[in-house]
Amino acid sequence: MNKSYLFVSGAPRSGTSAMTHALNTLSNVKIGMEIFPDSAKYKDFLPLKTAFFEGETLRAGVKLKIGDGDVDDEVRKFETAKVIGDKHPNYHRFFDAYDSEFSPCRHVFMFRNLNDVANSFAARLEDPDDSWQLNGYRAIDYWCKGASNFLAYKRANPDNVFGIQFDEIYSDDMDDCISRFTALRDALADSLDVGEIDTDAITKETTATNGVKKFKASDNFVRGRQIKPNSGK
């Protein structure tokens, strides 16, 4: 089966995971959830190659991600889906490279209010049970670099990337959420056979996202309390 490719990126804490879950409710889509974990640490692992979505490389990535889960079932989803891909906040660094390597290829880039992104960084940094090491000021750097890459690529390739505002697609109005996701699905369907929307599934995913998207550290970034001395980050 000839595959099409779809990648999700955006600043960390911008809703890339939520969007990936939502896209995976489409009948012909299977997007990994950072199934190539080395890409977060080793630059020589990037950009991705089509071969990574085949054979033992795909299986190893899936197994490392889901642990004791049903690896065979997850691999089968990649094998049978018409549109496959992966999500990682940094994939926006490789828009052009992915267009050369994967054909046809499209991108979804997530935007979220910068203050919310910074506060989410801060909330995780302040959690003693979380290994997160990035403070709110690093969020600004990630956000700006991502936005700059998105805008430059969008100007040159307006039909290849879709910028999605997190707070618009994940509003408290479920009908509005479904309407906006349907609009994204229809836009993607102009070039990718993404299949049909499962309304019940997208409702479940959206409800789950709306239930956890608020966090309590919102004032801490402004006060600077989220910064850990000597964190090196």
PyMOL commands that set and color helices and strands:
alter all, ss='L'
color gray80, all
select helices_A, chain A and resi 16-23+37-40+43-45+50-53+55-66+71-80+89-101+114-126+136-156+166-169+174-189+199-212+220-223
alter helices_A, ss='H'
color red, helices_A
select strands_A, chain A and resi 4-10+29-33+83-87+105-111+161-165
alter strands_A, ss='S'
color yellow, strands_A
deselect
rebuild
show_as cartoon
